[in-house]
Amino acid sequence: MSELLERRYRSVLRLLPEDYRRERESEMVAAFLEAAGDVSSADNPRPGWGEVGSVLALALRLRLGGQDSTPRAFARGEAVRLVALLGLGFQAALSVVTAAGGVAEPLFFLAAAEACCWVVAFLALVRGHLPTAKGAAVLALLPVTGTVAFHASDSAQPASQTASWLVLTVVPVIALLLAYHRDVLPVTRPWWQAVLPLTVAVFAASLALLPRDPTWSWSYPWTDPIGLGVLALVAGVAAGAIRRPAAPWRLALGMVAALLMAVRLLDMADMYGDLLVTGSVQVVLLAVLATGLTITGRRALPEPV
């Protein structure tokens, strides 16, 4: 038996939650070493990529728990699942408005395909059809990639705007794939919970298509996709202040605030004058919200078992 390989297996297992590792670490290490066969430390053995991947997948399922996990793990997982739900809803509304508002011919079919994918993904997630939601969300990244490639070749499109939009698009898909794992049971929500938020979001996103008055240039960052997201977040936090949401909602809104702050910082690389002032105000506001929601959300988590 290789002591070096054993140490490396134990290092990999540190990805797992402490309570789970305390109960099963020795058993798992013994199983890994038995599968590795007779190797010596002189051979500089390492855990296989498949073994590392399986431990990582297990760690994610345990830390972002489903309905049968501990209350604390379930709350963490529910927070990430809410980020996916909110992100897909936002992308669905925004893409519908963009496609309907008139897109240049080279991008029209990409925008239409993207809108269809996001809407299907969001509605499927709300109704508990997880495979359809995941498939449609991943499929949406294909027209997204095409649009990004087009903008990358267009010198008129600032690279910072393309990067911020790409981050805002990809993160909800990652949250969807990570948090809705095989230990999560589908939850079917009423149709109105899908249609009503989507209708309101489409109406709000339509503001971005209204003619802009140059004398009100300071307001532009409030009517672009990121600014609309900030307004929606503030409205959600204000509503939550009355109802006192549970830990998952606080953590989810805190993560959304951090995401919006990151993409606004990227977007500010090409801002100046009044635009830069408004963008800075938004960043400060989002930093306060992200910090406050995260702290209160963590305090509201159930105690470890």
PATI-771809 format. One record per residue: x, y, z of N, C-alpha, C in turn. Coordinates in pm, whole numbers, padded with zeros to 5 digits, always signed. Example, Ala and Ser with C-alpha at 12.3 -4.5 7.8 and 13.67 -1.06 7.14 Angstrom:
<recs>
+01319-00569+00780+01230-00450+00780+01320-00330+00780/+01285-00225+00708+01367-00106+00714+01290+00003+00787/
</recs>
This chain:
<recs>
+00085-00120+00000+00000+00000+00000+00088+00125+00000/+00054+00222-00081+00130+00346-00092+00077+00449+00007/+00165+00492+00099+00124+00596+00195+00103+00729+00123/+00182+00753+00019+00166+00877-00057+00029+00882-00123/-00013+00772-00184-00144+00769-00249-00256+00784-00146/-00238+00723-00029-00340+00737+00075-00356+00882+00118/-00243+00951+00135-00249+01093+00173-00320+01175+00066/-00294+01142-00059-00356+01217-00168-00505+01189-00177/-00545+01065-00151-00688+01035-00147-00756+01113-00034/-00691+01119+00082-00749+01192+00194-00758+01342+00163/-00662+01392+00088-00667+01533+00048-00787+01560-00043/-00813+01469-00136-00928+01483-00225-01058+01477-00146/-01063+01389-00047-01186+01373+00032-01216+01494+00119/-01122+01586+00133-01150+01708+00209-01254+01796+00138/-01284+01764+00013-01391+01835-00056-01527+01806+00007/-01540+01693+00074-01667+01651+00131-01695+01726+00262/-01821+01740+00300-01853+01803+00429-01788+01726+00545/-01754+01798+00649-01677+01738+00759-01752+01623+00826/-01882+01638+00850-01955+01532+00918-01961+01405+00834/-01979+01419+00704-01982+01302+00615-01845+01237+00608/-01741+01321+00601-01604+01267+00593-01566+01196+00722/-01611+01247+00833-01578+01186+00962-01634+01044+00971/-01750+01020+00914-01814+00890+00921-01760+00792+00816/-01723+00841+00698-01698+00748+00588-01560+00762+00523/-01476+00850+00575-01347+00871+00509-01264+00743+00504/-01249+00674+00616-01166+00553+00620-01218+00448+00523/-01349+00430+00520-01410+00332+00430-01383+00368+00284/-01396+00495+00250-01376+00537+00111-01229+00526+00071/-01139+00564+00160-00996+00553+00130-00958+00407+00107/-01010+00317+00193-00980+00175+00177-01030+00124+00043/-01148+00169+00000-01203+00124-00129-01119+00177-00244/-01075+00301-00236-00992+00358-00342-00857+00285-00351/-00796+00257-00236-00666+00190-00235-00678+00048-00288/-00786-00019-00255-00806-00155-00305-00820-00155-00458/-00892-00054-00510-00908-00045-00655-00778-00007-00725/-00690+00067-00655-00564+00110-00715-00467-00006-00729/-00480-00109-00648-00391-00225-00658-00260-00202-00586/-00162-00279-00620-00032-00277-00554+00058-00173-00621/+00064-00056-00563+00151+00051-00612+00238+00100-00497/+00351+00158-00532+00442+00209-00430+00453+00360-00443/+00501+00422-00335+00516+00568-00337+00621+00612-00438/+00714+00522-00469+00818+00554-00567+00760+00580-00706/+00643+00524-00732+00578+00544-00862+00505+00678-00872/+00507+00756-00763+00437+00885-00757+00290+00870-00799/+00215+00781-00733+00075+00756-00774-00015+00872-00737/-00118+00892-00817-00216+00997-00793-00357+00943-00814/-00455+01001-00747-00594+00962-00772-00630+00987-00918/-00709+00898-00977-00752+00916-01115-00851+01030-01129/-00858+01085-01252-00951+01196-01276-01095+01152-01252/-01125+01027-01286-01261+00977-01260-01293+00973-01112/-01195+00934-01031-01217+00930-00886-01234+01071-00830/-01151+01163-00875-01164+01302-00830-01299+01359-00872/-01340+01329-00994-01469+01378-01042-01586+01323-00962/-01578+01195-00926-01687+01135-00848-01696+01196-00708/-01581+01224-00648-01581+01288-00516-01635+01430-00525/-01596+01502-00630-01645+01639-00648-01796+01640-00668/-01847+01547-00749-01992+01539-00771-02065+01508-00641/-02009+01416-00563-02069+01382-00434-02068+01502-00341/-01957+01577-00340-01947+01694-00253-02052+01798-00289/-02074+01818-00418-02175+01915-00461-02315+01870-00418/-02343+01740-00435-02476+01690-00396-02497+01703-00246/-02393+01682-00168-02407+01691-00023-02418+01835+00023/-02341+01924-00036-02341+02064+00007-02463+02140-00045/-02512+02102-00163-02632+02163-00220-02743+02058-00215/-02784+02024-00096-02868+01907-00074-03008+01917-00131/-03065+01798-00155-03203+01788-00198-03296+01774-00079/-03419+01732-00106-03520+01726-00002-03487+01628+00110/-03409+01526+00081-03378+01424+00183-03249+01453+00259/-03187+01566+00235-03062+01599+00303-03091+01670+00435/-02986+01713+00503-03004+01788+00628-03068+01924+00597/-03139+01983+00692-03204+02113+00667-03105+02220+00621/-02984+02219+00677-02886+02321+00641-02839+02303+00496/-02810+02179+00457-02766+02152+00320-02879+02180+00221/-03002+02146+00259-03115+02173+00171-03133+02323+00150/-03117+02401+00255-03132+02547+00243-03026+02604+00150/-02901+02556+00162-02797+02604+00070-02831+02566-00073/-02872+02441-00094-02908+02399-00229-03025+02476-00284/-03124+02502-00199-03242+02576-00243-03204+02718-00284/-03107+02779-00218-03063+02913-00254-03006+02914-00396/-02922+02817-00428-02864+02811-00563-02973+02778-00666/-03068+02693-00628-03177+02662-00721-03264+02786-00748/-03280+02870-00648-03354+02994-00669-03278+03089-00761/-03146+03091-00751-03065+03172-00843-03088+03126-00986/-03091+02994-01007-03119+02940-01140-03257+02982-01189/-03356+02971-01102-03494+03005-01139-03505+03153-01175/-03451+03240-01090-03457+03384-01117-03378+03420-01242/-03262+03358-01259-03180+03388-01376-03245+03345-01506/-03305+03228-01508-03372+03181-01630-03493+03269-01662/-03567+03308-01559-03681+03397-01582-03637+03531-01638/-03529+03585-01586-03478+03713-01634-03432+03701-01780/-03358+03595-01811-03311+03575-01947-03427+03553-02043/-03530+03480-02000-03646+03456-02086-03714+03587-02122/-03739+03672-02021-03806+03799-02046-03721+03889-02134/-03594+03899-02103-03507+03989-02176-03491+03945-02322/-03477+03815-02344-03457+03767-02480-03582+03785-02566/-03701+03768-02504-03825+03789-02578-03837+03934-02623/-03809+04027-02531-03817+04169-02564-03714+04205-02671/-03593+04151-02660-03489+04181-02757-03527+04132-02896/-03578+04009-02904-03615+03953-03034-03734+04028-03094/-03831+04064-03009-03950+04133-03059-03923+04279-03091/-03820+04335-03030-03793+04477-03049-03721+04510-03178/-03684+04409-03252-03617+04436-03378-03468+04423-03366/-03414+04314-03419-03272+04287-03415-03218+04288-03557/-03096+04333-03574-03035+04334-03707-03044+04195-03770/-03064+04192-03901-03091+04066-03971-02990+03955-03942/-02858+03982-03936-02766+03871-03909-02790+03803-03774/-02852+03877-03680-02871+03823-03545-03016+03787-03515/-03108+03813-03607-03249+03791-03575-03280+03646-03543/-03233+03554-03626-03263+03413-03604-03194+03361-03478/-03074+03412-03450-03008+03373-03326-03088+03423-03206/-03135+03548-03212-03212+03605-03101-03344+03530-03083/-03409+03494-03193-03535+03421-03183-03514+03282-03124/-03408+03214-03169-03379+03081-03115-03345+03088-02967/-03268+03188-02930-03231+03204-02789-03354+03230-02703/-03445+03317-02752-03566+03347-02676-03650+03222-02654/-03666+03142-02759-03745+03019-02746-03683+02925-02641/-03551+02911-02645-03484+02821-02550-03499+02868-02407/-03481+02999-02383-03492+03049-02246-03633+03035-02192/-03734+03065-02276-03872+03055-02231-03907+02910-02197/-03868+02817-02285-03894+02676-02260-03823+02630-02132/-03698+02672-02114-03623+02632-01995-03688+02683-01868/-03731+02809-01869-03792+02867-01749-03926+02802-01717/-04012+02788-01818-04143+02727-01794-04128+02581-01751/-04034+02510-01811-04013+02370-01773-03964+02359-01630/-03877+02451-01588-03827+02448-01451-03939+02477-01351/-04021+02575-01383-04133+02608-01295-04228+02490-01280/-04250+02418-01389-04344+02306-01386-04279+02174-01343/-04150+02176-01309-04086+02058-01255-04032+01961-01357/-04021+02001-01484-03966+01913-01588-03815+01941-01600/-03739+01881-01510-03598+01916-01499-03516+01880-01624/-03531+01760-01682-03451+01730-01802-03476+01830-01916/-03603+01867-01935-03635+01964-02040-03573+02099-02009/-03581+02141-01882-03524+02270-01842-03374+02273-01866/-03306+02167-01826-03161+02162-01845-03123+02159-01992/-03194+02077-02069-03164+02068-02211-03185+02199-02283/-03297+02266-02255-03326+02393-02321-03228+02501-02280/-03189+02503-02151-03094+02605-02104-02957+02586-02169/-02911+02462-02176-02781+02436-02241-02791+02469-02389/-02903+02433-02452-02921+02462-02594-02921+02613-02621/-02970+02692-02524-02971+02837-02541-02830+02894-02554/-02732+02823-02499-02595+02874-02507-02538+02867-02648/-02600+02788-02736-02552+02783-02875-02577+02915-02948/-02701+02967-02952-02717+03099-03014-02645+03209-02937/-02632+03193-02805-02554+03290-02728-02410+03295-02778/-02353+03176-02800-02216+03170-02851-02205+03236-02988/-02305+03212-03073-02304+03275-03205-02311+03426-03197/-02395+03476-03107-02407+03622-03091-02278+03681-03037/-02216+03613-02939-02089+03660-02884-01982+03665-02992/-01977+03562-03076-01878+03558-03183-01901+03674-03281/-02028+03703-03308-02058+03815-03399-02013+03947-03340/-02045+03969-03212-02006+04094-03146-01854+04105-03131/-01787+03991-03113-01641+03994-03100-01574+04044-03228/-01640+04022-03341-01585+04068-03469-01632+04208-03505/-01718+04264-03421-01774+04397-03446-01706+04497-03353/-01624+04583-03410-01548+04678-03328-01638+04780-03260/-01762+04796-03309-01854+04893-03249-01911+04845-03117/-01903+04715-03090-01955+04659-02966-01844+04650-02863/-01850+04726-02753-01745+04720-02650-01730+04579-02594/-01605+04537-02580-01579+04402-02528-01631+04386-02386/-01629+04493-02306-01676+04484-02168-01825+04452-02162/-01904+04510-02255-02047+04482-02257-02074+04337-02296/-01999+04288-02393-02014+04148-02435-01979+04054-02320/-01870+04084-02249-01826+03999-02138-01928+03999-02025/-01981+04116-01990-02078+04124-01880-02205+04049-01916/-02250+04062-02041-02371+03992-02083-02349+03841-02083/-02231+03798-02124-02201+03654-02127-02202+03596-01985/-02144+03668-01889-02144+03620-01750-02286+03611-01697/-02367+03713-01725-02505+03715-01679-02586+03601-01740/-02543+03553-01856-02613+03445-01925-02572+03308-01875/-02442+03290-01854-02389+03157-01824-02412+03116-01679/-02403+03210-01587-02412+03176-01444-02543+03105-01407/-02661+03152-01453-02784+03078-01419-02785+02935-01471/-02723+02912-01587-02717+02775-01641-02629+02687-01553/-02517+02741-01508-02430+02665-01418-02503+02633-01288/-02574+02732-01234-02651+02709-01111-02756+02601-01132/-02819+02602-01247-02921+02501-01279-02860+02361-01282/-02746+02347-01349-02685+02215-01364-02627+02163-01232/-02575+02252-01150-02513+02209-01024-02616+02179-00915/-02717+02264-00902-02808+02254-00787-02924+02156-00810/-02962+02135-00936-03068+02040-00966-03006+01907-01004/-02949+01839-00905-02882+01712-00928-02979+01597-00904/-02928+01475-00907-03016+01358-00901-03084+01339-00766/-03036+01404-00662-03098+01392-00530-03211+01492-00508/-03238+01576-00609-03341+01680-00597-03469+01630-00663/-03576+01631-00587-03706+01592-00641-03770+01710-00712/-03830+01689-00831-03894+01799-00904-04007+01861-00822/-04019+01991-00832-04126+02065-00765-04209+02135-00872/-04339+02108-00874-04428+02169-00972-04493+02292-00910/-04467+02407-00969-04525+02531-00921-04649+02565-01004/-04744+02643-00949-04864+02682-01026-04825+02763-01150/-04909+02756-01253-04880+02826-01378-04867+02976-01357/-04946+03032-01265-04940+03177-01248-04804+03221-01198/-04733+03135-01125-04599+03170-01078-04499+03174-01193/-04534+03117-01306-04448+03126-01424-04490+03243-01512/-04621+03254-01536-04670+03353-01632-04663+03495-01576/-04703+03513-01449-04708+03648-01393-04570+03713-01385/-04468+03647-01325-04336+03711-01320-04279+03736-01460/-04304+03642-01552-04252+03658-01688-04318+03778-01757/-04449+03796-01734-04520+03910-01794-04469+04042-01738/-04452+04047-01607-04400+04170-01544-04258+04199-01592/-04177+04094-01602-04038+04112-01646-04031+04159-01790/-04117+04105-01875-04120+04150-02015-04159+04298-02022/-04258+04338-01942-04297+04479-01939-04182+04567-01893/-04111+04523-01787-03999+04602-01736-03886+04608-01837/-03857+04493-01900-03747+04490-01997-03779+04576-02119/-03907+04596-02148-03946+04679-02263-03901+04824-02246/-03877+04865-02122-03830+05001-02098-03697+05027-02166/-03618+04921-02184-03487+04938-02247-03500+04976-02393/-03617+04954-02455-03636+04985-02596-03695+05123-02620/-03731+05193-02512-03789+05326-02528-03684+05426-02577/-03726+05529-02654-03630+05632-02697-03566+05700-02577/-03440+05735-02593-03367+05793-02480-03341+05942-02504/-03365+06019-02400-03341+06163-02404-03198+06189-02357/-03114+06252-02442-02974+06275-02404-02959+06354-02275/-03057+06438-02242-03046+06517-02120-03064+06431-01994/-03111+06308-02014-03130+06215-01902-03030+06102-01910/-02911+06131-01956-02811+06026-01978-02776+05952-01849/-02789+06020-01735-02757+05954-01607-02848+05835-01579/-02967+05834-01644-03064+05727-01617-03042+05605-01706/-02956+05613-01806-02937+05502-01899-02900+05371-01828/-02807+05375-01731-02771+05248-01664-02885+05184-01584/-02996+05256-01568-03111+05197-01498-03205+05126-01595/-03189+05149-01726-03280+05087-01823-03211+04985-01912/-03082+04958-01888-03018+04849-01961-03044+04718-01885/-03007+04602-01940-03038+04476-01871-02990+04468-01727/-02869+04518-01701-02817+04511-01565-02896+04604-01474/-02924+04724-01522-03001+04818-01441-03140+04768-01409/-03205+04704-01506-03337+04646-01480-03327+04535-01377/-03218+04459-01383-03197+04356-01282-03180+04417-01144/-03111+04528-01135-03093+04596-01006-03227+04643-00952/-03309+04703-01038-03441+04750-00994-03528+04633-00946/-03523+04522-01020-03600+04405-00979-03551+04351-00846/-03420+04351-00827-03363+04304-00701-03406+04393-00585/-03399+04524-00604-03440+04617-00498-03587+04596-00463/-03671+04576-00566-03814+04551-00542-03832+04421-00463/-03754+04318-00498-03763+04192-00426-03720+04204-00280/-03613+04279-00258-03565+04299-00121-03667+04379-00040/-03727+04481-00104-03828+04562-00034-03948+04476+00004/-03992+04390-00087-04104+04301-00056-04066+04202+00053/-03941+04155+00049-03894+04061+00151-03882+04123+00289/-03855+04254+00292-03844+04320+00422-03975+04314+00499/-04086+04303+00426-04217+04295+00490-04247+04151+00532/-04211+04057+00444-04249+03917+00469-04142+03838+00544/-04022+03894+00559-03912+03826+00626-03885+03688+00565/-03825+03685+00449-03804+03559+00378-03709+03465+00452/-03721+03337+00422-03635+03237+00483-03493+03249+00428/-03403+03172+00489-03261+03180+00454-03235+03158+00306/-03297+03058+00239-03267+03038+00097-03292+03161+00011/-03402+03231+00035-03431+03350-00044-03330+03461-00017/-03291+03478+00107-03193+03582+00139-03059+03551+00073/-03016+03426+00082-02890+03388+00020-02898+03400-00132/-03011+03360-00190-03028+03369-00335-03021+03514-00382/-03092+03603-00314-03089+03744-00352-02951+03804-00329/-02880+03757-00225-02744+03802-00203-02652+03760-00317/-02668+03637-00365-02587+03591-00478-02621+03667-00606/-02750+03696-00626-02790+03775-00742-02729+03914-00735/-02730+03975-00616-02669+04107-00600-02520+04104-00632/-02451+04000-00585-02308+03988-00614-02283+03969-00763/-02369+03891-00829-02355+03869-00973-02377+03999-01050/-02482+04072-01016-02509+04199-01083-02396+04300-01059/-02341+04300-00938-02229+04390-00910-02108+04356-00997/-02080+04226-01013-01966+04185-01093-01983+04226-01239/-02103+04204-01294-02123+04237-01436-02128+04388-01457/-02179+04462-01357-02177+04608-01371-02034+04661-01367/-01951+04604-01283-01811+04646-01279-01743+04619-01414/-01773+04506-01475-01719+04478-01609-01768+04582-01708/-01896+04613-01701-01959+04705-01796-01909+04848-01780/-01863+04883-01660-01820+05021-01633-01688+05056-01698/-01621+04957-01756-01493+04985-01822-01508+05085-01935/-01626+05094-01995-01649+05186-02107-01742+05300-02070/-01766+05322-01940-01851+05432-01897-01769+05556-01868/-01835+05671-01875-01771+05798-01841-01879+05899-01803/-01840+06004-01737-01933+06111-01702-02047+06065-01614/-02169+06108-01652-02288+06073-01573-02310+05922-01567/-02278+05853-01676-02295+05708-01678-02209+05642-01571/-02086+05689-01558-01994+05632-01460-02042+05659-01318/-02098+05778-01295-02150+05811-01162-02265+05718-01126/-02360+05701-01219-02474+05614-01192-02429+05470-01173/-02335+05424-01256-02283+05288-01241-02217+05268-01106/-02144+05368-01059-02078+05358-00929-02181+05351-00816/-02287+05430-00827-02394+05425-00726-02455+05285-00722/-02477+05227-00839-02534+05092-00844-02441+04990-00779/-02311+05002-00806-02215+04908-00748-02215+04916-00596/-02217+05038-00542-02221+05054-00396-02350+04995-00339/-02462+05024-00404-02591+04969-00359-02589+04817-00360/-02536+04759-00468-02532+04612-00480-02437+04551-00377/-02327+04619-00349-02233+04568-00249-02298+04563-00111/-02374+04669-00078-02443+04672+00050-02548+04560+00057/-02625+04544-00050-02729+04441-00052-02667+04301-00045/-02561+04278-00123-02498+04146-00123-02444+04111+00014/-02380+04208+00080-02324+04182+00212-02433+04159+00316/-02532+04245+00318-02638+04233+00417-02720+04107+00399/-02757+04075+00275-02838+03956+00251-02761+03829+00282/-02632+03827+00249-02552+03708+00276-02535+03687+00426/-02508+03793+00499-02490+03781+00646-02619+03735+00712/-02730+03800+00680-02857+03762+00743-02902+03624+00697/-02872+03590+00572-02908+03458+00522-02831+03347+00592/-02702+03368+00612-02621+03268+00681-02665+03253+00828/-02702+03364+00890-02748+03356+01029-02882+03281+01039/-02961+03289+00932-03093+03225+00935-03087+03078+00895/-02971+03028+00853-02960+02887+00815-02987+02798+00936/-03047+02681+00913-03065+02586+01025-02930+02546+01084/-02928+02514+01209-02805+02473+01276-02756+02339+01220/-02624+02319+01213-02571+02190+01166-02619+02077+01255/-02643+01963+01192-02688+01846+01268-02570+01780+01337/
</recs>
